[in-house]
Amino acid sequence: MAARVLSLTPELVARCHRVVPDEGRHPRLTSFPDEAYAPLAARLLKDSLPGPLWIFAYGSLVWNPTFHAVETRRATAVGWHRSFCIEMQNWRGSRVQPGLMMALDTGGRCSGLVYRIADEGRETAINDLVDREIGYHEDVASIRWLNVATAAGAVRALVFYAAPRGIGVQRRLPLERVAWILARACGHVGSGADYLYQTVLRLEQHGIHDRNLWRLQALVAAEIAALHGMGPG
């Protein structure tokens, strides 16, 4: 079967890039204090035992993991689906034009990757993930252990941002509205369009086709083209 060709191209993604200052934390969320990171990581480390540590990746960890994995498998989380539902006022958004970050919401099924971490790297991997993924007190409630299916059997995996709730969570947005936002949002680390492009590209390279994301990337491509007065094709 011929590889699918994305409508969202690097050239279109480049149109979304602009220099945006880091405007700091979301003003309506509670920053996670520095002294709370070590106890949270210690709890997750304890919860990961006695079996191997598996990490489920469905978004940016597919293309930008922070750890070394000794094994990678395709995996499916049943009862969950990808959703751009977390408002971002920094990173890939701004106060003027907030962006959206992907999370897992309830219902459906989500295919992604599951990574196994070597036992000697378990503590470091968890520390790095907590440092990367947790910025606010509200984030902690969305850390979960999920049973995910793989061709070699089910595994218990750590996942971040499953069923987020609270300020800034916008569930069930129409894809057209999500596309409108991603085509415009950019923060100090990059644009929403780039985040989507990298995710869809790497999932397809792993043989994972997410129909909603595929439709979304086409909508974002059309939105960017319209914004910049570019004709179709």
Residue pairs with C-beta under 8 A, 6 or more apart in sequence:
3 204
4 204
4 209
4 214
6 197
6 200
6 201
6 204
6 217
6 221
7 217
7 218
7 221
7 222
8 193
8 196
8 197
8 200
8 217
8 218
8 220
8 221
8 224
9 221
10 197
12 193
12 220
12 221
12 224
12 225
13 191
13 193
13 194
13 197
13 224
15 224
15 227
15 228
16 183
16 184
16 186
16 191
16 192
16 193
16 194
16 224
17 186
17 190
17 191
17 194
18 186
20 94
20 186
20 187
20 188
21 188
22 90
22 187
22 188
23 89
23 90
23 94
23 95
23 188
24 90
25 31
25 90
25 135
25 136
26 87
26 88
26 89
26 90
26 136
26 167
26 168
27 89
28 167
28 168
29 135
29 136
29 137
29 138
29 166
29 167
29 168
30 136
30 137
30 138
31 135
31 136
31 137
32 134
32 135
32 136
32 137
32 139
32 140
37 127
37 130
37 131
37 134
40 130
40 134
40 140
41 123
41 126
41 127
41 130
44 126
44 130
44 143
44 158
45 122
45 123
45 126
47 145
48 122
48 126
48 158
51 156
52 116
52 117
52 119
52 155
53 116
53 117
53 119
53 122
53 125
53 126
53 158
54 114
54 115
54 116
54 117
54 148
54 155
54 156
54 157
54 158
55 61
55 65
55 67
55 69
55 114
55 115
55 117
55 125
55 129
55 157
55 158
55 159
56 75
56 77
56 112
56 113
56 114
56 146
56 148
56 157
56 158
56 159
57 65
57 112
57 113
57 114
57 115
58 77
58 82
58 102
58 104
58 110
58 112
58 159
59 82
59 101
59 102
59 195
59 199
60 102
60 195
60 198
60 199
61 113
61 115
62 112
62 113
62 199
62 202
62 203
62 206
63 198
63 199
63 201
63 202
64 198
65 115
66 125
66 128
66 129
66 132
67 115
67 117
67 121
67 124
67 125
67 128
67 129
68 117
68 118
68 121
69 115
69 116
69 117
70 116
70 117
70 118
71 115
71 116
72 113
72 114
72 115
72 116
73 113
73 114
73 116
73 150
73 151
73 152
73 155
74 111
74 112
74 113
74 114
74 150
74 151
74 206
74 207
74 208
75 111
75 112
75 113
75 114
75 148
75 149
75 150
75 155
75 157
76 109
76 110
76 111
76 112
76 148
76 149
76 150
77 104
77 109
77 110
77 112
77 146
77 148
77 149
77 159
78 109
78 149
79 106
79 107
79 108
79 109
80 104
80 105
80 106
80 107
80 108
80 109
80 110
80 146
80 162
81 104
81 105
81 106
81 107
81 108
81 109
81 110
81 212
82 102
82 103
82 104
82 105
82 110
82 210
82 212
82 213
83 102
83 103
83 104
83 105
83 171
83 172
84 100
84 101
84 102
84 173
84 178
84 181
84 182
84 216
85 100
85 101
85 102
85 103
85 105
85 164
85 169
85 170
85 171
85 172
85 173
86 100
86 101
86 102
86 103
86 161
86 164
86 168
86 169
86 170
87 93
87 98
87 99
87 100
87 101
87 168
87 169
87 170
88 98
88 99
88 100
88 101
88 185
88 187
89 95
89 98
89 168
90 187
90 188
91 99
91 101
91 187
91 188
91 189
92 99
92 101
92 185
92 186
92 187
92 189
92 190
92 191
92 192
92 194
92 195
93 99
93 100
93 185
93 186
93 187
93 192
94 185
94 186
94 187
97 181
97 184
97 185
97 186
98 181
98 185
99 181
99 182
99 185
99 186
99 187
99 191
99 192
100 170
100 173
100 178
100 181
100 182
100 185
100 192
101 161
101 195
102 161
102 195
102 199
103 142
103 161
103 162
103 163
103 164
104 110
104 159
104 161
104 162
104 163
105 163
105 171
106 163
110 210
111 208
111 210
112 203
112 208
113 206
113 208
114 148
114 150
114 155
114 157
116 155
117 125
126 158
129 158
129 160
133 139
133 143
133 160
133 161
134 140
134 143
134 160
138 164
138 165
138 166
138 167
139 160
139 161
139 164
141 164
141 165
141 166
142 160
142 161
142 162
142 163
142 164
142 165
143 158
143 159
143 160
143 162
144 158
144 159
144 162
144 163
145 156
145 157
145 158
145 159
146 156
146 157
146 159
146 162
147 154
147 155
147 156
147 157
148 154
148 155
148 156
148 157
175 212
175 215
175 216
175 219
176 219
178 216
178 219
179 216
179 219
179 220
179 222
179 223
180 223
181 192
182 191
182 192
182 193
182 195
182 196
182 216
182 220
182 223
183 192
183 193
183 220
183 223
183 224
183 227
184 192
184 227
185 191
185 192
186 192
193 220
193 224
196 213
196 216
196 217
196 220
197 217
199 213
200 210
200 213
200 214
200 217
203 209
203 210
203 213
222 232
224 230
225 231
225 232
